[in-house]
Amino acid sequence: MAAVAQSIRRSAIGLGLFAVITGGTIAVTQVATEERIREQAARAEAQALYEIIPESRHNNDLLRDTVQLPASERLAQPGPLNVWVARQNEQPIGMIMPVVAPDGYSGKIHLLVGVDMTGTILGVRVTSHKETPGLGDQIETRKSDWIKSFDGRSLGKPPHREWNVKKNGGEFDQFTGATITPRSVVKAVQKALIYFRENRQIIRERLNEEPSPRDKILNPEAIAGESSNTEHS
């Protein structure tokens, strides 16, 4: 009996050590995998940022120059919004917002939307999604140029009602066999532009942009001064 008990104890200890080693190996592998995924996501994000606003258009460190903006349900982002700022000689020339299209065919679609300081789109890129391969994945630049159709667009260009896919009376192409995915992206990009318009003053202040002359508030003294300058010109 003693020999049997000792054998059982040895087996139990062996199994316990095996479980500990196996569990530790799995944990280490999982941590390493998660870290690798984060690194890949960070590289993809950095690449997308420089595709939206190339280095030739700014001379600051785009990856490190970030500003926090107010949270908004429009962008489907939890908490305050951290945006990347592109500057030329210290003056902001554009920013890139992280945006989520919550109603893709297979779930959330994560985007980066770049706009200049007038609210015109500089570029849009998809950073992650779970859309159907061969159909919805045409939102990726390696699959098609569809996402580049946003370049140069702004609120009013096209008109509000035309921020949709053509199947629904809009301006933008849908994909063969896939309407939900492109429609979701179009709506998310439009909401990003609306967010920019609604928060333009805060954005200007936090990005330290100097107001253009047409944006200055004219009080009586300013009007009198302008009249005086006109009379002496």
Sequence and secondary structure as in RCSB ss.txt:
>XXXX:A:sequence
MAAVAQSIRRSAIGLGLFAVITGGTIAVTQVATEERIREQAARAEAQALYEIIPESRHNNDLLRDTVQLPASERL
AQPGPLNVWVARQNEQPIGMIMPVVAPDGYSGKIHLLVGVDMTGTILGVRVTSHKETPGLGDQIETRKSDWIKSF
DGRSLGKPPHREWNVKKNGGEFDQFTGATITPRSVVKAVQKALIYFRENRQIIRERLNEEPSPRDKILNPEAIAG
ESSNTEHS
>XXXX:A:secstr
 HHHHHHHHHHHHHHHHHHHHHHHHHHHHHHHHHHHHHHHHHHHHHHHHHHHS GGG  S TTT EEEE   GGG
T SSSEEEEEEEETTEEEEEEEEEEEEEETTEEEEEEEEEETTS EEEEEEEE    TTTGGGGSTTT SGGGGG
TT BTTBS GGGSSBGGGT SB  BTTB HHHHHHHHHHHHHHHHHHHTHHHHHHHTT    GGGS   HHHHHH
HHHHHHT 
